[in-house]
Amino acid sequence: MRSIEEVVEEYQVSRIVVGLPVNLDGSDSDSTRAVRLFIQRLQRVTDIEIVEWDERFTSKLAEQTLIDMGVGRKKRRQKHRVDMLAAVHLLQSYLQSLSQARK
């Protein structure tokens, strides 16, 4: 939590978007409940808005992005690569929703 607080302060963050790992049918999973507990803990240490955002299919999109980029199978299996791109897709989806809401 301390690391998050430091980033929030350093970059003057006004909103935190957290990926919510729901099941394909939209129901909660064990992971969903764990993330919601994390969000509750985070809300106790910051007054910044926290947005829960559906992260379904972000890992698949990330894997496809790596394939499209020509990244070899061995490097695609490195979890941090997929996680990083999945986070990019999640944030991009969130930002697009804001843009569409403004129209």
C-alpha angles and dihedrals in degrees: 000000000000091000091052091049090052093051091047091053097042095050097032091237114197099184137021120209114204123192113236113210102212126168119263090262090054096253123132121268129196087265091053091056091048091052092049089053088051089051091051090052090048092051089057092060101039137036092209119122112263118203122200109215127190108248098187113141095007092116091050090049089049092051091049090049090054090049091049089051090054095246110163123246094252093055092043088059091062103106096211091061093053093043092051094051092042088057089051091052091047093052092043090053091050093048092048090053089055091050092050092047090056093054 
